[in-house]
């Protein structure tokens, strides 16, 4: 397998496309100022927006200039057309499997309207984690230079099996595979050992600072990133306002500063980083250069509401319908 840390080879896997496999959900973003008032009303600005970690990564990769981005995801019939339109408008080629039983996943994002713009998620995964091996075809890798898996796939048995099938198919073709652990909360319940067993087959791991520390039991993000890079050839730990850490072979080899930003909503900042990072690797950047691109995208993401990139020439995503 590729180390993932060298400059990308445009012919890797027989093409230069990025394939993302992951979640597509509807985000209901509620920005409130001050603490939530239990048992009564709290004023908030509320919007329904397209989201999902996998879908967000794909959109940010396209926004960053990746020539071809594909997305495999699963949605309910209730919002399939809307999500397909939004993905296509963002420059992504969607392959959305319509679930006959479950509705599209929904995430309620409670965003503190204060200076931190920190968010709390209430998640109904719905159809998004009902992806299964039958939804996969090896033809999805035709012309693909990199495969990215959303970590949310590991948190249900069906989608975890699909992730394993996709990983094995990519390895057979020599296509590098990256993964973002996605959720410290879900990761804790899933189990660190189970996650690390899956991660041993990856080329690139993109955890948040908290996820890296959780996976190693270490309190210092640099130590955690270095330790993880003994298992996965390239680890890029996203640290928000502290930038990012790039680690290889047990050593932090670069500390990339964050781009300045006044946050409005931190939803999707990590996805923005990952999408721009992968696009830069595909364009031939080093991991350190790609991390700088990721930091720039993360700063852009937190200056707006929602997890998707701004749509060029419009006011943003359309409402569902």
NUDRENZA-560873 format. One record per residue (C-alpha): x, y, z; residue number from 0; residue in three letters. Coordinates in Angstrom, 2 decimals, always signed. Example, Ala and Ser with C-alpha at 12.3 -4.5 7.8 and 13.67 -1.06 7.14 Angstrom:
! residues 2
+---------+---------+---------+-----+--------+
:       X :       Y :       Z : num : residu :
+---------+---------+---------+-----+--------+
:  +12.30 :   -4.50 :   +7.80 :   0 :    ALA :
:  +13.67 :   -1.06 :   +7.14 :   1 :    SER :
+---------+---------+---------+-----+--------+
END
This chain:
! residues 321
+---------+---------+---------+-----+--------+
:       X :       Y :       Z : num : residu :
+---------+---------+---------+-----+--------+
:   +0.00 :   +0.00 :   +0.00 :   0 :    UNK :
:   +1.06 :   +3.60 :   -0.57 :   1 :    UNK :
:   +2.37 :   +5.47 :   +2.43 :   2 :    UNK :
:   -0.06 :   +8.26 :   +1.57 :   3 :    UNK :
:   +2.59 :  +10.80 :   +2.51 :   4 :    UNK :
:   +4.37 :  +11.20 :   -0.79 :   5 :    UNK :
:   +3.23 :  +13.44 :   -3.57 :   6 :    UNK :
:   +0.20 :  +11.85 :   -5.18 :   7 :    UNK :
:   +0.73 :   +9.84 :   -8.33 :   8 :    UNK :
:   -1.89 :  +10.96 :  -10.87 :   9 :    UNK :
:   -2.06 :   +7.45 :  -12.32 :  10 :    UNK :
:   -2.63 :   +5.74 :   -8.95 :  11 :    UNK :
:   -5.55 :   +3.33 :   -9.26 :  12 :    UNK :
:   -5.83 :   +4.11 :  -12.97 :  13 :    UNK :
:   -7.26 :   +7.63 :  -12.67 :  14 :    UNK :
:   -7.43 :  +10.86 :  -10.71 :  15 :    UNK :
:  -10.93 :  +10.79 :   -9.20 :  16 :    UNK :
:  -11.77 :  +10.80 :   -5.50 :  17 :    UNK :
:  -14.40 :   +8.34 :   -4.30 :  18 :    UNK :
:  -16.04 :   +9.09 :   -0.95 :  19 :    UNK :
:  -18.21 :   +6.49 :   +0.77 :  20 :    UNK :
:  -20.24 :   +7.79 :   +3.66 :  21 :    UNK :
:  -23.23 :   +9.43 :   +5.21 :  22 :    UNK :
:  -25.70 :  +11.81 :   +3.60 :  23 :    UNK :
:  -28.07 :  +13.46 :   +6.08 :  24 :    UNK :
:  -30.27 :  +16.49 :   +6.57 :  25 :    UNK :
:  -28.86 :  +18.93 :   +9.11 :  26 :    UNK :
:  -31.28 :  +21.02 :  +11.16 :  27 :    UNK :
:  -29.02 :  +23.80 :  +12.43 :  28 :    UNK :
:  -30.28 :  +25.77 :  +15.43 :  29 :    UNK :
:  -28.08 :  +28.71 :  +16.44 :  30 :    UNK :
:  -28.97 :  +29.94 :  +19.91 :  31 :    UNK :
:  -27.44 :  +32.65 :  +22.08 :  32 :    UNK :
:  -26.96 :  +31.95 :  +25.75 :  33 :    UNK :
:  -27.73 :  +28.70 :  +27.55 :  34 :    UNK :
:  -30.64 :  +26.45 :  +26.59 :  35 :    UNK :
:  -33.61 :  +27.13 :  +28.87 :  36 :    UNK :
:  -34.95 :  +23.80 :  +30.17 :  37 :    UNK :
:  -38.74 :  +23.43 :  +30.18 :  38 :    UNK :
:  -39.44 :  +26.55 :  +28.12 :  39 :    UNK :
:  -38.48 :  +28.39 :  +24.93 :  40 :    UNK :
:  -35.01 :  +29.38 :  +23.75 :  41 :    UNK :
:  -34.89 :  +31.75 :  +20.77 :  42 :    UNK :
:  -32.84 :  +30.42 :  +17.86 :  43 :    UNK :
:  -32.22 :  +30.85 :  +14.14 :  44 :    UNK :
:  -33.07 :  +27.51 :  +12.52 :  45 :    UNK :
:  -32.29 :  +26.22 :   +9.02 :  46 :    UNK :
:  -32.53 :  +22.82 :   +7.30 :  47 :    UNK :
:  -29.40 :  +22.18 :   +5.23 :  48 :    UNK :
:  -27.78 :  +19.24 :   +3.42 :  49 :    UNK :
:  -25.11 :  +17.55 :   +5.49 :  50 :    UNK :
:  -23.44 :  +14.33 :   +6.50 :  51 :    UNK :
:  -19.70 :  +13.91 :   +7.07 :  52 :    UNK :
:  -19.13 :  +11.88 :   +3.93 :  53 :    UNK :
:  -21.19 :  +14.18 :   +1.73 :  54 :    UNK :
:  -19.56 :  +17.27 :   +3.22 :  55 :    UNK :
:  -16.06 :  +15.92 :   +2.52 :  56 :    UNK :
:  -17.00 :  +15.22 :   -1.09 :  57 :    UNK :
:  -18.42 :  +18.73 :   -1.57 :  58 :    UNK :
:  -15.38 :  +20.43 :   -0.03 :  59 :    UNK :
:  -13.04 :  +18.35 :   -2.20 :  60 :    UNK :
:  -14.92 :  +19.51 :   -5.29 :  61 :    UNK :
:  -14.89 :  +23.08 :   -4.01 :  62 :    UNK :
:  -11.11 :  +22.84 :   -3.54 :  63 :    UNK :
:  -10.67 :  +21.97 :   -7.20 :  64 :    UNK :
:  -10.73 :  +18.18 :   -7.34 :  65 :    UNK :
:  -11.65 :  +17.47 :  -10.97 :  66 :    UNK :
:  -13.88 :  +14.49 :  -10.25 :  67 :    UNK :
:  -15.49 :  +13.56 :   -6.95 :  68 :    UNK :
:  -17.88 :  +10.65 :   -6.55 :  69 :    UNK :
:  -20.02 :   +9.82 :   -3.54 :  70 :    UNK :
:  -21.70 :   +6.58 :   -2.53 :  71 :    UNK :
:  -24.36 :   +7.05 :   +0.13 :  72 :    UNK :
:  -27.81 :   +5.89 :   +1.19 :  73 :    UNK :
:  -30.88 :   +8.06 :   +1.74 :  74 :    UNK :
:  -34.60 :   +7.68 :   +2.20 :  75 :    UNK :
:  -37.10 :   +8.42 :   -0.54 :  76 :    UNK :
:  -38.29 :  +11.45 :   +1.44 :  77 :    UNK :
:  -35.31 :  +13.66 :   +0.53 :  78 :    UNK :
:  -33.43 :  +11.76 :   -2.16 :  79 :    UNK :
:  -34.04 :  +14.22 :   -4.99 :  80 :    UNK :
:  -33.10 :  +17.22 :   -2.88 :  81 :    UNK :
:  -29.84 :  +15.67 :   -1.75 :  82 :    UNK :
:  -28.98 :  +14.56 :   -5.26 :  83 :    UNK :
:  -29.58 :  +18.09 :   -6.58 :  84 :    UNK :
:  -27.48 :  +19.66 :   -3.82 :  85 :    UNK :
:  -24.58 :  +17.27 :   -4.39 :  86 :    UNK :
:  -24.62 :  +17.76 :   -8.15 :  87 :    UNK :
:  -24.76 :  +21.54 :   -7.70 :  88 :    UNK :
:  -21.64 :  +21.28 :   -5.52 :  89 :    UNK :
:  -19.78 :  +19.45 :   -8.29 :  90 :    UNK :
:  -20.13 :  +15.93 :   -6.88 :  91 :    UNK :
:  -21.28 :  +12.88 :   -8.87 :  92 :    UNK :
:  -23.70 :  +11.20 :   -6.45 :  93 :    UNK :
:  -24.62 :   +7.55 :   -6.40 :  94 :    UNK :
:  -27.39 :   +7.54 :   -3.82 :  95 :    UNK :
:  -29.04 :   +4.27 :   -2.91 :  96 :    UNK :
:  -32.68 :   +4.86 :   -1.96 :  97 :    UNK :
:  -33.68 :   +2.92 :   +1.13 :  98 :    UNK :
:  -37.12 :   +1.38 :   +0.96 :  99 :    UNK :
:  -37.66 :   +1.33 :   +4.72 : 100 :    UNK :
:  -35.74 :   +4.07 :   +6.49 : 101 :    UNK :
:  -35.99 :   +7.83 :   +6.13 : 102 :    UNK :
:  -33.01 :  +10.03 :   +5.35 : 103 :    UNK :
:  -30.77 :  +10.54 :   +8.37 : 104 :    UNK :
:  -31.31 :  +13.73 :  +10.34 : 105 :    UNK :
:  -28.93 :  +15.56 :  +12.64 : 106 :    UNK :
:  -30.02 :  +18.41 :  +14.90 : 107 :    UNK :
:  -27.04 :  +20.72 :  +15.32 : 108 :    UNK :
:  -27.29 :  +22.94 :  +18.39 : 109 :    UNK :
:  -24.80 :  +25.75 :  +17.80 : 110 :    UNK :
:  -23.78 :  +28.14 :  +20.55 : 111 :    UNK :
:  -24.17 :  +31.60 :  +19.04 : 112 :    UNK :
:  -21.41 :  +32.96 :  +21.28 : 113 :    UNK :
:  -17.73 :  +33.38 :  +20.52 : 114 :    UNK :
:  -16.92 :  +29.66 :  +20.45 : 115 :    UNK :
:  -19.69 :  +28.69 :  +17.98 : 116 :    UNK :
:  -19.34 :  +25.19 :  +19.40 : 117 :    UNK :
:  -21.91 :  +22.60 :  +18.35 : 118 :    UNK :
:  -23.71 :  +19.65 :  +19.90 : 119 :    UNK :
:  -25.30 :  +16.97 :  +17.73 : 120 :    UNK :
:  -28.49 :  +14.95 :  +18.17 : 121 :    UNK :
:  -28.21 :  +12.21 :  +15.56 : 122 :    UNK :
:  -30.79 :   +9.98 :  +13.90 : 123 :    UNK :
:  -28.67 :   +8.07 :  +11.37 : 124 :    UNK :
:  -31.71 :   +6.80 :   +9.47 : 125 :    UNK :
:  -30.82 :   +5.37 :   +6.07 : 126 :    UNK :
:  -27.28 :   +6.73 :   +6.11 : 127 :    UNK :
:  -25.77 :   +3.83 :   +8.06 : 128 :    UNK :
:  -27.83 :   +1.19 :   +6.25 : 129 :    UNK :
:  -25.33 :   +1.02 :   +3.40 : 130 :    UNK :
:  -24.45 :   -2.64 :   +2.86 : 131 :    UNK :
:  -22.10 :   -4.75 :   +0.73 : 132 :    UNK :
:  -24.82 :   -5.19 :   -1.90 : 133 :    UNK :
:  -24.62 :   -1.42 :   -2.53 : 134 :    UNK :
:  -20.98 :   -1.75 :   -3.52 : 135 :    UNK :
:  -19.55 :   -2.44 :   -6.98 : 136 :    UNK :
:  -15.84 :   -2.68 :   -7.75 : 137 :    UNK :
:  -16.61 :   -0.59 :  -10.83 : 138 :    UNK :
:  -16.97 :   +2.38 :   -8.46 : 139 :    UNK :
:  -13.16 :   +2.37 :   -8.28 : 140 :    UNK :
:  -12.65 :   +2.66 :  -12.02 : 141 :    UNK :
:  -10.56 :   +5.79 :  -12.58 : 142 :    UNK :
:  -10.23 :   +6.43 :   -8.84 : 143 :    UNK :
:   -6.92 :   +7.56 :   -7.35 : 144 :    UNK :
:   -8.06 :   +7.78 :   -3.71 : 145 :    UNK :
:  -10.86 :   +6.29 :   -1.61 : 146 :    UNK :
:  -12.12 :   +8.08 :   +1.49 : 147 :    UNK :
:  -14.33 :   +6.39 :   +4.07 : 148 :    UNK :
:  -16.42 :   +8.26 :   +6.61 : 149 :    UNK :
:  -15.81 :   +6.89 :  +10.09 : 150 :    UNK :
:  -19.55 :   +6.86 :  +10.70 : 151 :    UNK :
:  -19.68 :   +3.73 :   +8.53 : 152 :    UNK :
:  -18.05 :   +1.75 :  +11.33 : 153 :    UNK :
:  -20.85 :   +2.44 :  +13.78 : 154 :    UNK :
:  -23.41 :   +0.02 :  +12.36 : 155 :    UNK :
:  -22.90 :   -3.61 :  +11.39 : 156 :    UNK :
:  -24.25 :   -3.25 :   +7.84 : 157 :    UNK :
:  -22.25 :   -0.20 :   +6.87 : 158 :    UNK :
:  -19.14 :   -1.56 :   +8.64 : 159 :    UNK :
:  -19.30 :   -4.62 :   +6.39 : 160 :    UNK :
:  -19.60 :   -2.31 :   +3.38 : 161 :    UNK :
:  -16.55 :   -0.35 :   +4.55 : 162 :    UNK :
:  -14.56 :   -3.57 :   +4.81 : 163 :    UNK :
:  -15.54 :   -4.59 :   +1.29 : 164 :    UNK :
:  -14.60 :   -1.18 :   -0.11 : 165 :    UNK :
:  -11.27 :   -1.18 :   +1.74 : 166 :    UNK :
:  -10.37 :   -4.65 :   +0.44 : 167 :    UNK :
:  -11.30 :   -3.70 :   -3.13 : 168 :    UNK :
:   -9.18 :   -0.55 :   -2.96 : 169 :    UNK :
:   -6.19 :   -2.44 :   -1.54 : 170 :    UNK :
:   -6.46 :   -4.97 :   -4.36 : 171 :    UNK :
:   -6.14 :   -2.13 :   -6.87 : 172 :    UNK :
:   -3.43 :   -0.22 :   -5.01 : 173 :    UNK :
:   -5.73 :   +2.72 :   -4.31 : 174 :    UNK :
:   -4.79 :   +4.59 :   -1.09 : 175 :    UNK :
:   -7.55 :   +4.72 :   +1.52 : 176 :    UNK :
:   -8.18 :   +7.45 :   +4.10 : 177 :    UNK :
:  -10.64 :   +7.59 :   +6.97 : 178 :    UNK :
:  -11.89 :  +10.23 :   +9.40 : 179 :    UNK :
:  -12.99 :   +8.69 :  +12.74 : 180 :    UNK :
:  -15.97 :  +11.12 :  +12.69 : 181 :    UNK :
:  -17.32 :  +11.04 :  +16.25 : 182 :    UNK :
:  -15.54 :  +10.71 :  +19.59 : 183 :    UNK :
:  -18.85 :   +9.85 :  +21.24 : 184 :    UNK :
:  -19.74 :   +7.02 :  +18.85 : 185 :    UNK :
:  -16.09 :   +5.91 :  +18.79 : 186 :    UNK :
:  -16.09 :   +5.47 :  +22.57 : 187 :    UNK :
:  -19.14 :   +3.22 :  +22.39 : 188 :    UNK :
:  -17.81 :   +1.29 :  +19.37 : 189 :    UNK :
:  -14.53 :   +0.49 :  +21.12 : 190 :    UNK :
:  -10.98 :   +1.70 :  +20.55 : 191 :    UNK :
:   -9.56 :   -1.76 :  +19.90 : 192 :    UNK :
:  -12.16 :   -2.53 :  +17.24 : 193 :    UNK :
:  -11.49 :   +0.77 :  +15.53 : 194 :    UNK :
:   -7.71 :   +0.33 :  +15.55 : 195 :    UNK :
:   -8.06 :   -3.16 :  +14.08 : 196 :    UNK :
:   -9.86 :   -1.62 :  +11.09 : 197 :    UNK :
:   -7.45 :   +1.32 :  +10.90 : 198 :    UNK :
:   -4.48 :   -1.02 :  +10.44 : 199 :    UNK :
:   -5.53 :   -1.38 :   +6.79 : 200 :    UNK :
:   -5.54 :   +2.37 :   +6.07 : 201 :    UNK :
:   -3.00 :   +4.66 :   +4.41 : 202 :    UNK :
:   -4.19 :   +7.93 :   +5.96 : 203 :    UNK :
:   -6.03 :   +8.64 :   +9.23 : 204 :    UNK :
:   -7.54 :  +12.08 :   +9.86 : 205 :    UNK :
:   -8.70 :  +12.26 :  +13.48 : 206 :    UNK :
:   -9.64 :  +15.31 :  +15.46 : 207 :    UNK :
:   -7.46 :  +16.17 :  +18.44 : 208 :    UNK :
:   -9.98 :  +14.58 :  +20.83 : 209 :    UNK :
:  -10.32 :  +11.44 :  +18.71 : 210 :    UNK :
:   -6.54 :  +11.00 :  +18.50 : 211 :    UNK :
:   -6.25 :  +11.26 :  +22.27 : 212 :    UNK :
:   -9.15 :   +8.84 :  +22.79 : 213 :    UNK :
:   -7.62 :   +6.28 :  +20.43 : 214 :    UNK :
:   -4.28 :   +6.29 :  +22.22 : 215 :    UNK :
:   -5.11 :   +7.14 :  +25.81 : 216 :    UNK :
:   -2.59 :   +9.99 :  +25.60 : 217 :    UNK :
:   -3.46 :  +13.53 :  +26.67 : 218 :    UNK :
:   -1.11 :  +15.47 :  +24.39 : 219 :    UNK :
:   -2.31 :  +15.64 :  +20.75 : 220 :    UNK :
:   +1.21 :  +15.54 :  +19.33 : 221 :    UNK :
:   +2.04 :  +12.39 :  +21.28 : 222 :    UNK :
:   -1.27 :  +10.86 :  +20.21 : 223 :    UNK :
:   -0.73 :  +11.63 :  +16.52 : 224 :    UNK :
:   +2.81 :  +10.24 :  +16.67 : 225 :    UNK :
:   +1.61 :   +7.05 :  +18.33 : 226 :    UNK :
:   -1.15 :   +6.51 :  +15.75 : 227 :    UNK :
:   +1.38 :   +6.94 :  +12.94 : 228 :    UNK :
:   +3.06 :   +3.73 :  +14.12 : 229 :    UNK :
:   -0.11 :   +1.97 :  +12.95 : 230 :    UNK :
:   -1.19 :   +4.09 :   +9.98 : 231 :    UNK :
:   +1.57 :   +5.46 :   +7.68 : 232 :    UNK :
:   +0.24 :   +9.02 :   +7.63 : 233 :    UNK :
:   -1.76 :  +10.64 :  +10.45 : 234 :    UNK :
:   -3.06 :  +14.20 :  +10.24 : 235 :    UNK :
:   -4.62 :  +15.34 :  +13.49 : 236 :    UNK :
:   -7.02 :  +18.28 :  +13.16 : 237 :    UNK :
:   -6.80 :  +20.64 :  +16.13 : 238 :    UNK :
:   -9.18 :  +23.48 :  +15.29 : 239 :    UNK :
:   -7.74 :  +26.86 :  +16.22 : 240 :    UNK :
:   -4.42 :  +25.12 :  +16.95 : 241 :    UNK :
:   -4.06 :  +24.03 :  +13.32 : 242 :    UNK :
:   -3.02 :  +20.49 :  +12.41 : 243 :    UNK :
:   -0.30 :  +17.96 :  +13.16 : 244 :    UNK :
:   +1.27 :  +15.74 :  +10.51 : 245 :    UNK :
:   +2.85 :  +12.52 :  +11.79 : 246 :    UNK :
:   +4.72 :   +9.65 :  +10.15 : 247 :    UNK :
:   +6.52 :   +6.62 :  +11.56 : 248 :    UNK :
:   +6.02 :   +7.62 :  +15.17 : 249 :    UNK :
:   +7.12 :  +11.24 :  +14.78 : 250 :    UNK :
:   +5.31 :  +14.55 :  +14.31 : 251 :    UNK :
:   +6.97 :  +15.93 :  +11.20 : 252 :    UNK :
:   +5.01 :  +19.17 :  +10.81 : 253 :    UNK :
:   +2.83 :  +21.52 :  +12.84 : 254 :    UNK :
:   +0.62 :  +23.49 :  +10.48 : 255 :    UNK :
:   -0.93 :  +26.70 :  +11.87 : 256 :    UNK :
:   -4.63 :  +27.40 :  +11.58 : 257 :    UNK :
:   -5.90 :  +30.12 :   +9.27 : 258 :    UNK :
:   -7.48 :  +33.02 :  +11.22 : 259 :    UNK :
:  -11.27 :  +33.04 :  +11.45 : 260 :    UNK :
:  -14.10 :  +34.42 :  +13.58 : 261 :    UNK :
:  -16.35 :  +31.37 :  +13.94 : 262 :    UNK :
:  -20.08 :  +31.50 :  +13.30 : 263 :    UNK :
:  -20.74 :  +27.74 :  +13.19 : 264 :    UNK :
:  -18.08 :  +25.03 :  +13.59 : 265 :    UNK :
:  -20.29 :  +22.34 :  +12.02 : 266 :    UNK :
:  -18.39 :  +20.63 :   +9.20 : 267 :    UNK :
:  -15.04 :  +22.33 :   +9.82 : 268 :    UNK :
:  -13.28 :  +18.98 :  +10.07 : 269 :    UNK :
:  -15.02 :  +17.76 :   +6.91 : 270 :    UNK :
:  -13.87 :  +20.90 :   +5.10 : 271 :    UNK :
:  -10.30 :  +20.22 :   +6.19 : 272 :    UNK :
:  -10.48 :  +16.62 :   +5.00 : 273 :    UNK :
:  -12.00 :  +17.48 :   +1.63 : 274 :    UNK :
:   -9.46 :  +20.18 :   +0.84 : 275 :    UNK :
:   -6.62 :  +18.01 :   +2.14 : 276 :    UNK :
:   -7.54 :  +15.12 :   -0.15 : 277 :    UNK :
:   -8.02 :  +17.42 :   -3.14 : 278 :    UNK :
:   -4.55 :  +18.85 :   -2.56 : 279 :    UNK :
:   -2.99 :  +15.38 :   -2.36 : 280 :    UNK :
:   -4.63 :  +14.48 :   -5.66 : 281 :    UNK :
:   -3.20 :  +17.65 :   -7.18 : 282 :    UNK :
:   +0.31 :  +16.57 :   -6.19 : 283 :    UNK :
:   +0.82 :  +18.37 :   -2.87 : 284 :    UNK :
:   +2.83 :  +16.94 :   +0.00 : 285 :    UNK :
:   +0.97 :  +16.06 :   +3.16 : 286 :    UNK :
:   +2.25 :  +19.22 :   +4.82 : 287 :    UNK :
:   +1.10 :  +21.41 :   +1.91 : 288 :    UNK :
:   -2.23 :  +19.61 :   +1.84 : 289 :    UNK :
:   -2.71 :  +20.19 :   +5.57 : 290 :    UNK :
:   -2.26 :  +23.93 :   +5.02 : 291 :    UNK :
:   -4.99 :  +23.80 :   +2.37 : 292 :    UNK :
:   -7.15 :  +21.92 :   +4.85 : 293 :    UNK :
:   -6.65 :  +24.59 :   +7.49 : 294 :    UNK :
:   -7.71 :  +27.25 :   +4.99 : 295 :    UNK :
:  -10.89 :  +25.36 :   +4.15 : 296 :    UNK :
:  -11.66 :  +24.84 :   +7.83 : 297 :    UNK :
:  -11.39 :  +28.58 :   +8.43 : 298 :    UNK :
:  -13.79 :  +29.23 :   +5.56 : 299 :    UNK :
:  -16.22 :  +26.63 :   +6.90 : 300 :    UNK :
:  -16.54 :  +28.14 :  +10.38 : 301 :    UNK :
:  -17.38 :  +31.58 :   +8.97 : 302 :    UNK :
:  -20.75 :  +30.35 :   +7.67 : 303 :    UNK :
:  -23.74 :  +28.32 :   +8.81 : 304 :    UNK :
:  -23.81 :  +24.64 :   +7.84 : 305 :    UNK :
:  -21.27 :  +22.02 :   +6.85 : 306 :    UNK :
:  -21.09 :  +22.54 :   +3.08 : 307 :    UNK :
:  -18.93 :  +24.99 :   +1.11 : 308 :    UNK :
:  -20.47 :  +28.22 :   -0.16 : 309 :    UNK :
:  -22.03 :  +27.75 :   -3.55 : 310 :    UNK :
:  -20.48 :  +30.01 :   -6.13 : 311 :    UNK :
:  -22.86 :  +32.67 :   -7.42 : 312 :    UNK :
:  -25.72 :  +31.85 :   -5.02 : 313 :    UNK :
:  -26.74 :  +32.48 :   -1.46 : 314 :    UNK :
:  -26.09 :  +28.87 :   -0.46 : 315 :    UNK :
:  -28.03 :  +25.66 :   -0.36 : 316 :    UNK :
:  -31.71 :  +25.58 :   -1.22 : 317 :    UNK :
:  -34.26 :  +24.53 :   +1.37 : 318 :    UNK :
:  -35.62 :  +20.96 :   +1.14 : 319 :    UNK :
:  -38.47 :  +20.42 :   -1.26 : 320 :    UNK :
+---------+---------+---------+-----+--------+
END
